[in-house]
Amino acid sequence: MKSMAPLYVLFALASTAMGQSAVSQVPQLNAFAQKLLGVSDAQMTVWSKGAKQSLIEVAPVNLPVNPPGDCNHYGWPVATMTKDTLIVMHRRIPGHRAKGAGKPHPRMSYGVVLRSTDGGKIWSEPYDLRDCMKPEDRLRGGVVPLSHRAKFDKGNKSTLGYKVHLHAIGTVRNGAVVAVNNHGVFRSEDAGRTWKHFSKALREDTFKHQIINIGPRILEDPKHGLLVFGNWFGEVDQYHKYSEKLVALSSLDGGATWKAEEHPVGFKQYEPAALFHDGQYRLVTRDQNQVRAHRQMSWLPGQKPTVTKTNLKDPRLVDTVDLSLNPVTQRLEIVRSERHRMQLWLWSIGPKDWAKGQWRRECRLLARKGGFYSAADGFHPAGAIIDKKRGVQHIFIYIGHPNGPAGVFRITRTLNTPKLKQLLTENN
């Protein structure tokens, strides 16, 4: 394990866990990490105060210090936890906005993983999941994976590759970790130390469907096996050709083979965040019709989803959320970007009020300078982790410039939402 702390630490916990002991020192942020975060002095002061009260801390996970070529945009992190090990997966690509982002590189990857056994203070060296792939699979159709050739390799018309856009990760009952990304399906039996690639899973010759755009979480159903939720994305020459379906992929053999189930939902839904609660799958998903709102869906395998409109509306540019049940407050919570303001907010709803779709805006976790997709980029807070043992939630975001550099950071916050809200409301 290699510590990132000497280079980038923003706020570090003492040796005991958050919630058990106050932070004794608050080291300063170095210039590079501060540039990527792009927050005000006032925001830094609030975080510093919160760190001293063991309510919130912000620290880097992986930053583009020595990126391969133009691939200095590290983004879209998702995470899972197996026993005491945190595992984060993110992209390493030229940029979010193709214009001005730079060129692909042989080491660009949509599956860079890091692991931490101490609550996120120290992280392993980044590992590229493509390194466990066979050479012929790693370069199937080209360096740029199938779903992103229209963006970063427009001259490449090859239809070979893995029919996945974006990524998901999850932990199954026996503690194994499964990850799905643009390079296919991967599985680790030893908490992310080593990985296996399922060469044929979701490949163009075995998955006779469109490319699927997926949400951040893999769940395990006792009857249907692994579940990944998404929507059809189009083919290699039909970038962003969404359908109005909820698509559920399921695997009964640990990730080696998959089948698809689809249901009409009446709108172009995108990157559904999923949770099994109270006997049903609950999902909060982006409404891509105008990219200005989130909707809810309730679903069980074999049934048509129930769709609920919500008060989760913005003037423009909604992002993927994290959906969790807070074991302290017993409320459903989402971490949600407001990209038109470049802010990150926590919302909640009582489980009994789920059908109403009326969420409560709790507190602002982060505010960044700059306009989204012009001078600023982030956050994709999906795939966050509830750590009951430490009494915290680990939220992973990316932040920086749309053309790079951008890096992956961790926001760890107490599960005592009212106490956190009091701090942030009084000081923001």
KEBATI-179135 format. One line per field, with one value per residue (C-alpha): residue in three letters; residue number from 1; x, y, z. Coordinates in Angstrom, 3 decimals, m for minus. Example, Ala and Ser with C-alpha at 12.3 -4.5 7.8 and 13.67 -1.06 7.14 Angstrom:
% residues 2
tordo	ALA SER;
koltor	1 2;
x	12.300 13.670;
y	m4.500 m1.060;
z	7.800 7.140;
//
This chain:
% residues 428
tordo	MET LYS SER MET ALA PRO LEU TYR VAL LEU PHE ALA LEU ALA SER THR ALA MET GLY GLN SER ALA VAL SER GLN VAL PRO GLN LEU ASN ALA PHE ALA GLN LYS LEU LEU GLY VAL SER ASP ALA GLN MET THR VAL TRP SER LYS GLY ALA LYS GLN SER LEU ILE GLU VAL ALA PRO VAL ASN LEU PRO VAL ASN PRO PRO GLY ASP CYS ASN HIS TYR GLY TRP PRO VAL ALA THR MET THR LYS ASP THR LEU ILE VAL MET HIS ARG ARG ILE PRO GLY HIS ARG ALA LYS GLY ALA GLY LYS PRO HIS PRO ARG MET SER TYR GLY VAL VAL LEU ARG SER THR ASP GLY GLY LYS ILE TRP SER GLU PRO TYR ASP LEU ARG ASP CYS MET LYS PRO GLU ASP ARG LEU ARG GLY GLY VAL VAL PRO LEU SER HIS ARG ALA LYS PHE ASP LYS GLY ASN LYS SER THR LEU GLY TYR LYS VAL HIS LEU HIS ALA ILE GLY THR VAL ARG ASN GLY ALA VAL VAL ALA VAL ASN ASN HIS GLY VAL PHE ARG SER GLU ASP ALA GLY ARG THR TRP LYS HIS PHE SER LYS ALA LEU ARG GLU ASP THR PHE LYS HIS GLN ILE ILE ASN ILE GLY PRO ARG ILE LEU GLU ASP PRO LYS HIS GLY LEU LEU VAL PHE GLY ASN TRP PHE GLY GLU VAL ASP GLN TYR HIS LYS TYR SER GLU LYS LEU VAL ALA LEU SER SER LEU ASP GLY GLY ALA THR TRP LYS ALA GLU GLU HIS PRO VAL GLY PHE LYS GLN TYR GLU PRO ALA ALA LEU PHE HIS ASP GLY GLN TYR ARG LEU VAL THR ARG ASP GLN ASN GLN VAL ARG ALA HIS ARG GLN MET SER TRP LEU PRO GLY GLN LYS PRO THR VAL THR LYS THR ASN LEU LYS ASP PRO ARG LEU VAL ASP THR VAL ASP LEU SER LEU ASN PRO VAL THR GLN ARG LEU GLU ILE VAL ARG SER GLU ARG HIS ARG MET GLN LEU TRP LEU TRP SER ILE GLY PRO LYS ASP TRP ALA LYS GLY GLN TRP ARG ARG GLU CYS ARG LEU LEU ALA ARG LYS GLY GLY PHE TYR SER ALA ALA ASP GLY PHE HIS PRO ALA GLY ALA ILE ILE ASP LYS LYS ARG GLY VAL GLN HIS ILE PHE ILE TYR ILE GLY HIS PRO ASN GLY PRO ALA GLY VAL PHE ARG ILE THR ARG THR LEU ASN THR PRO LYS LEU LYS GLN LEU LEU THR GLU ASN ASN;
koltor	1 2 3 4 5 6 7 8 9 10 11 12 13 14 15 16 17 18 19 20 21 22 23 24 25 26 27 28 29 30 31 32 33 34 35 36 37 38 39 40 41 42 43 44 45 46 47 48 49 50 51 52 53 54 55 56 57 58 59 60 61 62 63 64 65 66 67 68 69 70 71 72 73 74 75 76 77 78 79 80 81 82 83 84 85 86 87 88 89 90 91 92 93 94 95 96 97 98 99 100 101 102 103 104 105 106 107 108 109 110 111 112 113 114 115 116 117 118 119 120 121 122 123 124 125 126 127 128 129 130 131 132 133 134 135 136 137 138 139 140 141 142 143 144 145 146 147 148 149 150 151 152 153 154 155 156 157 158 159 160 161 162 163 164 165 166 167 168 169 170 171 172 173 174 175 176 177 178 179 180 181 182 183 184 185 186 187 188 189 190 191 192 193 194 195 196 197 198 199 200 201 202 203 204 205 206 207 208 209 210 211 212 213 214 215 216 217 218 219 220 221 222 223 224 225 226 227 228 229 230 231 232 233 234 235 236 237 238 239 240 241 242 243 244 245 246 247 248 249 250 251 252 253 254 255 256 257 258 259 260 261 262 263 264 265 266 267 268 269 270 271 272 273 274 275 276 277 278 279 280 281 282 283 284 285 286 287 288 289 290 291 292 293 294 295 296 297 298 299 300 301 302 303 304 305 306 307 308 309 310 311 312 313 314 315 316 317 318 319 320 321 322 323 324 325 326 327 328 329 330 331 332 333 334 335 336 337 338 339 340 341 342 343 344 345 346 347 348 349 350 351 352 353 354 355 356 357 358 359 360 361 362 363 364 365 366 367 368 369 370 371 372 373 374 375 376 377 378 379 380 381 382 383 384 385 386 387 388 389 390 391 392 393 394 395 396 397 398 399 400 401 402 403 404 405 406 407 408 409 410 411 412 413 414 415 416 417 418 419 420 421 422 423 424 425 426 427 428;
x	0.000 1.247 0.130 m1.192 m1.118 2.304 1.334 m2.276 m3.884 m6.602 m8.129 m6.920 m8.481 m6.550 m5.752 m9.198 m12.293 m14.457 m17.175 m14.954 m12.255 m11.881 m9.248 m6.168 m4.626 m5.917 m3.074 m3.211 m4.146 m1.352 m1.609 m2.498 m5.328 m6.629 m6.651 m8.706 m11.201 m11.604 m13.437 m13.456 m11.583 m14.945 m15.650 m12.235 m12.951 m16.248 m14.554 m11.802 m14.334 m16.238 m13.081 m12.250 m15.721 m15.396 m18.370 m16.854 m13.508 m12.357 m9.231 m7.833 m7.955 m6.159 m4.957 m3.320 0.221 1.972 m0.857 m0.297 m0.220 m3.341 m5.278 m5.306 m9.042 m9.670 m13.389 m16.759 m15.744 m17.940 m17.162 m18.018 m16.927 m16.123 m15.512 m13.154 m11.810 m12.953 m12.604 m12.957 m13.126 m12.784 m11.868 m8.544 m9.340 m8.478 m11.455 m15.184 m15.643 m14.064 m13.189 m9.833 m9.457 m6.531 m5.974 m6.421 m3.416 m2.693 m2.961 m6.340 m8.716 m12.309 m11.445 m8.739 m9.174 m7.692 m8.266 m8.025 m8.160 m8.170 m11.276 m9.757 m6.698 m4.171 m4.781 m3.059 m1.273 m3.842 m4.452 m5.725 m8.277 m7.244 m3.999 m5.875 m7.363 m5.991 m4.216 m6.815 m9.631 m7.868 m7.596 m10.794 m11.823 m9.171 m7.710 m10.918 m13.784 m16.891 m19.228 m16.725 m15.351 m17.851 m16.311 m12.580 m11.967 m14.481 m12.659 m12.931 m16.084 m15.296 m18.249 m15.990 m15.893 m17.889 m21.392 m21.290 m21.236 m20.312 m19.785 m21.111 m19.600 m20.894 m20.127 m21.899 m22.849 m19.585 m17.569 m16.452 m16.445 m17.904 m17.221 m18.728 m17.308 m16.600 m14.011 m16.466 m17.038 m14.455 m14.503 m12.224 m12.369 m9.747 m11.038 m9.569 m6.008 m6.372 m8.990 m10.436 m11.924 m14.905 m13.739 m17.087 m19.431 m21.340 m19.163 m20.626 m20.773 m22.433 m24.672 m27.097 m28.438 m27.583 m24.884 m26.270 m25.752 m25.646 m26.144 m23.499 m24.572 m24.525 m27.008 m27.547 m31.019 m31.532 m33.478 m32.160 m28.489 m26.501 m28.506 m27.317 m29.769 m29.575 m31.017 m30.187 m27.563 m27.554 m24.869 m21.333 m22.637 m25.643 m24.022 m26.591 m29.560 m31.588 m34.747 m37.564 m36.886 m35.671 m33.234 m32.200 m29.253 m29.056 m26.387 m26.834 m23.211 m21.326 m20.912 m19.855 m23.116 m25.980 m29.553 m31.591 m35.092 m36.664 m39.759 m41.206 m41.161 m42.306 m39.181 m35.485 m34.075 m30.331 m27.903 m30.393 m29.095 m30.607 m31.343 m33.324 m35.530 m38.824 m39.319 m38.729 m36.008 m36.058 m34.333 m33.611 m32.732 m31.960 m34.748 m32.834 m35.736 m34.478 m31.777 m33.471 m34.979 m34.755 m37.560 m38.157 m38.933 m40.113 m39.592 m39.576 m38.236 m40.814 m43.012 m43.512 m41.865 m43.897 m42.631 m42.984 m42.248 m40.314 m39.397 m35.772 m35.690 m32.980 m32.809 m30.437 m27.672 m28.660 m26.136 m26.163 m27.033 m26.190 m29.160 m28.699 m30.613 m29.051 m28.992 m28.813 m31.702 m33.592 m34.273 m33.497 m30.819 m29.389 m26.210 m27.055 m25.140 m26.590 m24.286 m25.795 m24.344 m21.467 m22.713 m23.197 m26.207 m27.612 m31.364 m33.577 m37.052 m38.856 m39.386 m43.129 m43.167 m41.386 m44.520 m44.960 m41.593 m41.150 m37.576 m36.142 m33.055 m30.775 m27.426 m24.773 m21.602 m19.536 m19.612 m17.116 m16.206 m16.753 m19.398 m20.009 m18.521 m16.723 m14.170 m15.340 m16.272 m17.733 m19.149 m20.818 m21.281 m22.833 m21.734 m21.098 m20.503 m22.293 m19.680 m21.762 m18.727 m17.256 m20.617 m19.876 m20.677 m17.797 m18.766 m16.451 m16.484 m14.347 m13.572 m11.399 m11.571 m13.647 m10.529 m8.402 m6.768 m9.448 m9.015 m10.892 m11.627 m13.323 m15.879 m16.418 m19.328 m21.029 m24.277 m25.708 m27.323 m29.023 m25.697 m23.963 m26.816 m26.499 m22.805 m23.148 m26.308 m24.846 m21.585 m22.546;
y	0.000 3.443 6.468 9.466 11.576 13.257 14.661 15.642 15.424 17.978 16.822 13.684 11.724 10.829 7.165 6.478 6.471 9.489 9.843 8.411 11.058 14.617 15.466 16.779 18.460 19.741 19.688 22.165 21.315 21.421 23.688 21.012 19.468 22.938 23.861 20.773 21.365 25.030 25.904 29.210 30.041 30.106 26.517 25.449 27.077 25.198 21.895 22.639 23.328 20.161 18.057 19.254 18.162 14.784 15.615 15.840 15.443 15.825 14.151 12.922 9.332 9.506 12.616 12.914 13.637 11.695 10.882 8.809 11.230 13.395 11.060 13.388 13.258 10.815 10.608 8.963 7.033 4.264 2.232 m0.816 m2.282 m5.872 m6.436 m3.545 m2.900 0.019 m0.448 2.474 2.221 5.220 6.246 7.558 9.253 12.416 14.389 14.777 17.287 15.857 19.205 20.287 17.200 15.619 12.205 8.622 6.736 2.989 3.389 5.125 2.986 2.820 0.525 1.875 0.473 1.356 m0.250 0.959 m1.037 1.914 3.870 5.743 7.341 5.207 3.816 1.136 1.865 2.221 m1.009 m1.059 m3.864 m4.289 m5.783 m8.993 m9.225 m11.310 m9.100 m9.899 m8.863 m5.763 m4.346 m5.818 m3.291 m0.761 1.123 3.129 0.882 0.385 2.955 5.838 5.477 8.047 10.471 9.741 7.601 8.710 7.065 3.647 1.925 m1.474 m3.157 m5.352 m4.805 m4.925 m3.482 m1.404 2.325 3.646 1.262 m0.457 m2.217 m4.299 m6.873 m10.241 m12.388 m14.335 m11.100 m11.229 m7.975 m7.694 m4.750 m3.978 m1.279 m0.446 m3.256 m5.936 m7.834 m8.412 m10.302 m10.379 m13.056 m11.403 m7.895 m6.335 m7.690 m9.782 m9.816 m12.118 m10.923 m12.772 m12.677 m13.402 m11.541 m8.680 m9.014 m8.081 m11.725 m13.020 m10.065 m9.603 m6.271 m2.597 m1.102 m0.719 2.383 1.288 2.763 2.636 m0.270 m4.063 m5.819 m9.505 m11.029 m14.405 m15.755 m13.834 m13.438 m10.328 m7.343 m4.302 m1.573 0.665 1.704 0.994 3.386 2.649 1.042 2.170 4.565 5.729 7.542 8.542 6.944 6.253 4.187 4.708 1.481 0.220 m2.571 m5.062 m7.343 m10.492 m13.145 m16.461 m17.554 m14.790 m12.544 m14.919 m14.733 m12.237 m11.955 m8.798 m7.897 m4.629 m2.636 0.613 3.543 6.384 8.535 8.373 7.293 7.237 5.781 4.519 4.355 1.241 m0.011 m3.002 m1.842 m2.945 m5.793 m3.900 m2.373 1.393 3.487 7.188 7.942 10.867 12.044 12.519 14.078 17.539 16.566 18.707 16.287 12.945 10.431 7.429 3.882 0.924 m2.508 m6.272 m8.794 m9.666 m6.679 m3.295 m0.509 2.115 5.587 8.604 12.218 14.065 17.527 16.794 19.405 21.757 24.362 22.053 19.445 16.860 14.177 10.593 10.255 7.890 6.267 4.815 3.999 5.858 3.404 6.260 8.422 5.516 7.804 7.220 9.678 10.743 12.649 14.845 17.290 20.624 21.132 24.450 25.853 23.333 22.268 18.954 18.464 15.855 15.108 12.702 11.174 8.946 5.410 5.713 8.838 7.203 7.086 10.862 11.648 14.753 14.894 17.191 19.209 18.727 20.482 21.501 19.431 21.310 24.421 24.895 27.946 28.042 26.989 23.315 21.951 25.207 25.840 23.287 19.605 17.095 15.366 11.928 11.129 7.744 4.480 5.891 3.610 3.371 2.344 1.377 0.430 3.923 5.689 7.464 7.590 7.656 9.665 9.599 12.386 13.682 17.340 19.529 20.793 19.135 18.796 17.724 17.720 16.253 13.964 11.667 12.815 11.328 13.135 11.260 12.553 11.518 9.549 11.932 14.038 16.534 17.360 17.684 19.836 22.144 22.690 23.250 25.360 27.675 28.153 28.064;
z	0.000 m0.863 1.111 m0.805 2.339 2.013 m1.387 m1.153 2.258 2.794 6.049 7.804 10.587 13.715 14.194 15.612 13.429 12.685 15.268 18.018 18.274 17.078 14.487 16.241 13.196 9.869 7.328 4.479 0.917 m1.630 m4.669 m7.226 m5.211 m4.375 m8.065 m8.916 m6.114 m7.050 m3.840 m1.981 1.201 2.947 1.858 3.110 6.455 6.794 6.004 8.484 11.213 10.303 10.368 13.888 14.984 13.207 10.995 7.504 5.799 2.210 0.865 m2.478 m3.670 m7.023 m8.852 m12.309 m11.131 m13.921 m16.347 m19.488 m22.406 m22.533 m20.228 m17.243 m16.537 m13.683 m13.155 m12.539 m9.414 m8.009 m4.912 m2.857 0.463 1.366 5.068 5.982 2.472 0.340 m3.424 m5.832 m9.629 m11.964 m15.502 m16.805 m20.121 m22.146 m20.869 m20.416 m23.214 m26.356 m27.920 m26.537 m24.355 m26.165 m27.695 m26.489 m25.152 m24.856 m21.077 m21.094 m19.072 m17.941 m15.030 m12.707 m9.189 m5.810 m2.407 1.179 4.404 6.819 5.884 2.966 4.551 2.640 m0.843 m2.882 m6.123 m8.938 m10.847 m14.423 m14.754 m18.391 m17.078 m16.214 m19.711 m22.561 m25.159 m27.803 m25.439 m24.165 m27.680 m29.102 m31.728 m30.698 m27.754 m27.253 m26.076 m28.164 m26.616 m26.744 m30.282 m31.546 m29.052 m29.026 m32.148 m34.766 m37.638 m36.003 m37.233 m35.714 m34.032 m31.894 m28.166 m24.959 m25.172 m21.995 m21.311 m17.866 m14.975 m11.857 m8.864 m5.963 m3.302 m3.286 m0.306 m0.105 m0.103 m3.739 m5.708 m9.219 m11.517 m14.928 m17.193 m20.843 m20.921 m19.754 m16.499 m13.762 m10.466 m7.426 m4.726 m2.485 m1.816 m4.940 m4.697 m7.861 m10.611 m13.255 m16.548 m18.033 m21.627 m23.269 m20.914 m22.604 m25.718 m29.080 m30.236 m27.047 m26.103 m28.983 m27.834 m28.132 m25.961 m22.460 m20.357 m16.700 m13.253 m10.515 m8.306 m8.715 m6.412 m5.718 m5.768 m4.027 m7.008 m10.015 m9.097 m9.907 m11.105 m13.045 m14.068 m17.115 m20.467 m24.097 m25.447 m29.183 m31.326 m32.071 m34.745 m32.673 m29.747 m27.089 m28.855 m25.719 m25.480 m22.979 m21.122 m17.796 m18.593 m15.927 m16.613 m14.487 m14.010 m12.215 m12.606 m10.843 m13.874 m16.650 m18.608 m18.602 m19.795 m20.269 m19.126 m20.314 m19.431 m20.852 m18.431 m20.687 m20.549 m21.350 m18.020 m17.458 m14.879 m12.287 m8.715 m7.126 m3.618 m2.358 0.497 2.017 m0.435 m3.664 m5.782 m5.472 m8.098 m8.574 m12.170 m14.428 m16.716 m19.968 m21.867 m20.895 m18.355 m15.725 m13.208 m11.438 m11.216 m8.981 m10.024 m7.944 m9.460 m8.975 m11.530 m14.157 m13.353 m14.973 m12.941 m11.114 m12.049 m9.760 m10.591 m7.894 m6.702 m7.654 m10.407 m11.655 m14.421 m16.318 m16.174 m13.571 m12.644 m11.381 m7.691 m4.881 m3.128 0.366 3.542 6.460 9.403 11.925 10.708 9.051 6.095 2.451 1.349 m1.990 m2.718 m5.686 m7.858 m8.895 m11.839 m12.949 m9.708 m9.395 m5.974 m4.189 m1.889 0.474 0.280 2.262 2.366 4.865 3.492 4.107 1.930 m1.003 m3.167 m2.836 m4.414 m2.259 m0.965 1.694 0.810 3.806 3.374 0.878 1.013 m1.575 m3.755 m6.571 m8.623 m12.389 m14.888 m15.555 m18.793 m19.533 m16.779 m14.188 m14.132 m11.650 m9.597 m10.150 m6.434 m7.253 m5.686 m2.213 0.779 4.130 6.718 9.764 11.840 11.583 11.507 8.233 4.547 2.058 m1.020 m4.022 m6.578 m9.415 m9.821 m12.032 m15.625 m18.388 m20.548 m17.590 m15.242 m12.993 m10.020 m7.656 m4.107 m1.070 1.079 4.338 6.391 9.614 9.380 11.964 9.257 11.616 13.260 9.894 8.616 11.593 10.939 7.197 7.365 9.972 8.089 4.382;
//
